Amino acid sequence: MGETIGDRIAMLLKKSKYSQKELAGMVGVTEATMSRYMNNERVPKTEIIANLATALRTTSDFLITGKETNDKFESISNLVARGAKNMTPEQKMELIRILSET
């Protein structure tokens, strides 16, 4: 797990299907700014962190602190809060899996 927010963004981006340019567009910054975040040259503002968390399917808390949650209820709320109508089929299946375990 990364030590800094930039390290965590880079790690999650690598796991995602997005390019750095696509992620930058999704969160409303330039590709150069995204590069600065990932290289720890700048720290994203709160609203950008929230957008990054949504785009990278994680939590703001994880991006900021590196702490992951094992709380199933929190996982469910985070998925639903991000808008089920905008979920990919894979995300919907993950939501169903989490709900069936509770």
C-alpha positions in Angstrom: 0.0 0.0 0.0 1.2 3.5 -0.8 2.6 5.8 1.8 1.2 9.0 0.3 -2.0 10.1 -1.4 -0.1 10.3 -4.6 1.2 6.7 -4.2 -2.4 5.5 -3.5 -3.8 7.3 -6.5 -1.1 5.8 -8.7 -1.7 2.3 -7.3 -5.5 2.5 -7.8 -5.1 4.0 -11.3 -2.8 1.1 -12.2 -5.5 -1.3 -11.1 -8.2 0.6 -13.0 -9.1 0.5 -16.6 -8.4 4.2 -17.0 -5.5 6.2 -18.3 -4.1 9.1 -16.4 -5.7 11.4 -18.9 -9.1 9.7 -18.6 -8.9 9.9 -14.8 -8.0 13.6 -14.9 -11.0 14.3 -17.1 -13.3 12.4 -14.8 -12.3 14.4 -11.8 -12.1 17.7 -13.5 -8.4 18.5 -13.6 -5.7 18.6 -16.3 -3.5 15.7 -17.0 -0.5 17.8 -15.8 -2.3 18.4 -12.5 -3.1 14.7 -12.1 0.6 14.0 -12.7 1.5 16.4 -9.9 -0.9 14.7 -7.5 0.6 11.3 -8.3 4.1 12.6 -8.0 3.3 14.2 -4.6 4.0 17.7 -5.9 0.5 18.9 -5.1 -2.2 17.7 -2.7 -5.7 17.6 -4.2 -8.5 19.7 -2.7 -11.3 18.0 -0.9 -13.8 18.0 -3.8 -11.1 16.5 -6.0 -10.4 13.8 -3.5 -14.1 12.9 -3.4 -14.1 12.7 -7.2 -11.0 10.6 -7.2 -12.6 8.2 -4.7 -15.6 7.8 -6.8 -13.7 7.3 -10.1 -11.3 4.9 -8.5 -14.1 3.1 -6.6 -12.6 3.6 -3.1 -13.2 6.0 -0.2 -11.8 9.4 0.5 -10.6 8.0 3.8 -8.5 5.4 2.0 -7.0 8.0 -0.3 -6.1 10.3 2.6 -5.0 7.9 5.3 -4.5 4.6 3.5 -6.9 2.8 5.9 -9.3 0.3 4.4 -12.6 -0.5 5.9 -13.8 -4.0 6.6 -17.2 -2.8 7.6 -19.8 -4.3 5.3 -22.4 -1.7 6.0 -19.9 1.1 5.1 -19.0 -0.8 1.9 -22.7 -1.0 0.9 -23.4 2.6 1.7 -20.4 3.8 -0.3 -21.5 1.8 -3.3 -25.1 2.9 -3.1 -24.1 6.6 -2.4 -22.1 6.7 -5.6 -25.3 6.1 -7.6 -26.5 2.6 -8.5 -27.8 3.9 -11.8 -24.3 4.9 -12.9 -22.8 1.5 -11.8 -21.2 -0.9 -14.2 -22.6 -4.4 -14.4 -19.6 -5.6 -12.4 -20.3 -3.0 -9.6 -23.9 -4.1 -9.5 -22.8 -7.7 -9.1 -20.5 -6.6 -6.3 -23.3 -4.8 -4.6 -25.5 -7.9 -4.8 -22.7 -10.0 -3.5 -22.1 -7.7 -0.5 -25.9 -7.6 0.2 -26.3 -11.3 0.1 -23.5 -11.7 2.7 -25.1 -9.5 5.3 
